[in-house]
Amino acid sequence: MMWDLDHQDHWQRHKDEVQKQWDDYWAEHQRQSGEQFHGTPTAGDNIQLEGTPYPVDGQIFPKQEARHPWQESTLVKLPPPLTPLLEPIHDLLSPSFKVLTTLQRSFESGAHAELAVRMWEKARTPDPFVLASTVCRKMWEKWKEGPPDSDTTSDL
């Protein structure tokens, strides 16, 4: 039980020290922000002494100063950049970018137009009909032979 009381006493002293450091920091911050935006107090200004709930000039209620958002700031840790998320997507789509770039260059150079003209000229010759008829004739012959023998086929 004694160890617990010593430990609690040590912890309470630590908390008091931290609170005092925070209070000192906050007072310094308030003093600096007051000097930065309002200048140093002059003889005619109301001065509030430390520890008094009201200004020295006798006012019961302290003056409420208008606080603007730019007078106070909070530092917030920013999240890491999104590059780890975007890199795999970029790597996945990089071949598409290359293909589209090549396609764009071929359109710009006129290669697609030349290919279309050659295909149209070739389509007007009897060569496509000869090719199609040859393929159909060979398929008909294979179909008439029936299914292949199971002994002659390999298990590839």
C-alpha positions in Angstrom: 0.0 0.0 0.0 2.9 2.4 0.8 4.3 1.8 -2.7 1.0 2.8 -4.2 0.8 6.1 -2.2 4.4 7.0 -3.2 3.7 6.2 -6.8 0.5 8.2 -6.8 2.3 11.1 -5.1 5.0 11.0 -7.8 2.4 10.8 -10.6 0.5 13.8 -9.1 3.7 15.9 -8.9 4.5 15.0 -12.5 1.0 16.0 -13.6 1.3 19.3 -11.7 4.6 20.0 -13.4 3.2 19.3 -16.9 0.2 21.5 -16.1 2.4 24.3 -15.0 4.5 24.0 -18.1 1.4 24.2 -20.2 0.0 27.2 -18.3 3.4 29.0 -18.8 3.4 28.2 -22.4 -0.2 29.3 -22.9 0.4 32.6 -21.0 3.5 33.3 -23.2 1.5 32.5 -26.3 -1.3 34.8 -25.2 1.2 37.6 -24.4 2.9 37.2 -27.8 -0.3 37.1 -29.8 -1.5 40.2 -27.9 1.7 42.1 -28.7 1.7 40.9 -32.3 -1.8 42.0 -33.1 -2.4 44.8 -30.6 1.0 46.2 -29.8 2.4 46.7 -26.4 0.1 48.1 -23.7 0.3 51.8 -23.0 -0.6 53.7 -19.9 -4.2 54.3 -21.1 -4.8 50.6 -21.8 -6.5 48.2 -19.4 -3.9 45.9 -17.9 -5.0 42.6 -16.3 -2.6 41.4 -13.6 -1.8 37.7 -13.3 -4.2 36.0 -10.9 -6.9 38.7 -11.0 -10.2 37.9 -12.5 -10.8 41.4 -13.8 -8.7 44.2 -15.3 -6.9 46.7 -13.0 -9.0 49.7 -14.1 -11.9 48.6 -11.9 -14.2 47.0 -14.5 -16.1 44.0 -13.2 -16.2 42.2 -16.5 -13.2 41.8 -18.7 -13.4 43.1 -22.3 -14.1 40.4 -24.8 -11.7 40.8 -27.7 -12.8 39.6 -31.1 -10.8 36.5 -32.0 -10.2 35.8 -35.6 -9.4 32.4 -37.0 -6.0 33.6 -38.4 -4.9 34.7 -34.9 -4.9 31.1 -33.6 -3.6 28.1 -35.3 -3.5 24.4 -34.7 -0.8 22.1 -36.1 -2.3 18.9 -37.5 -0.1 16.1 -38.8 -0.9 15.6 -42.5 -1.5 12.2 -43.8 1.2 10.7 -46.0 1.0 11.5 -49.7 -1.1 9.2 -51.9 1.8 8.0 -54.1 1.8 4.5 -52.5 -1.8 4.2 -53.6 -1.4 5.7 -57.1 1.8 4.0 -58.1 0.2 0.5 -58.5 -2.6 2.0 -60.5 -0.1 3.9 -62.7 2.0 0.7 -63.2 -1.2 -1.2 -64.1 -2.3 1.4 -66.7 1.1 2.2 -68.1 0.8 -0.3 -71.0 -2.5 1.3 -71.9 -0.9 4.7 -72.0 1.8 3.3 -74.3 -0.7 1.7 -76.6 -2.9 4.8 -76.8 0.2 6.9 -77.5 1.2 4.6 -80.4 -2.4 4.6 -81.7 -2.4 8.4 -81.6 0.9 8.6 -83.5 -0.3 6.2 -86.1 -3.5 8.3 -86.6 -1.4 11.5 -86.8 1.0 10.0 -89.3 -1.7 8.6 -91.6 -0.7 4.9 -91.2 -4.3 4.0 -90.3 -5.6 5.7 -93.5 -3.1 3.8 -95.6 -4.1 0.5 -93.9 -7.8 1.2 -94.6 -7.1 2.0 -98.2 -5.1 -1.2 -98.7 -7.8 -3.3 -96.9 -10.5 -1.8 -99.1 -8.4 -2.6 -102.3 -7.8 -6.1 -101.1 -11.4 -6.7 -100.2 -12.4 -5.9 -103.8 -10.2 -8.6 -105.2 -11.2 -12.4 -105.4 -8.5 -13.3 -102.8 -10.8 -13.1 -99.7 -13.4 -15.2 -101.4 -10.8 -17.8 -102.3 -9.5 -17.9 -98.7 -13.0 -18.3 -97.2 -14.0 -21.0 -99.7 -10.8 -23.0 -99.0 -11.4 -22.9 -95.3 -15.0 -23.9 -95.6 -14.1 -26.8 -98.0 -11.4 -28.1 -95.6 -13.8 -27.9 -92.6 -16.4 -29.8 -94.5 -13.9 -32.6 -95.4 -12.8 -32.9 -91.7 -16.5 -33.0 -90.6 -17.3 -35.7 -93.1 -14.4 -37.9 -91.8 -16.1 -38.1 -88.5 -14.5 -37.9 -85.0 -10.9 -38.7 -84.8 -9.8 -42.1 -83.4 -8.9 -42.1 -79.8 -5.7 -44.2 -80.5 -4.2 -41.7 -82.9 -4.7 -38.5 -80.8 -2.2 -37.5 -78.2 -3.0 -36.2 -74.8 -1.4 -32.8 -75.2 
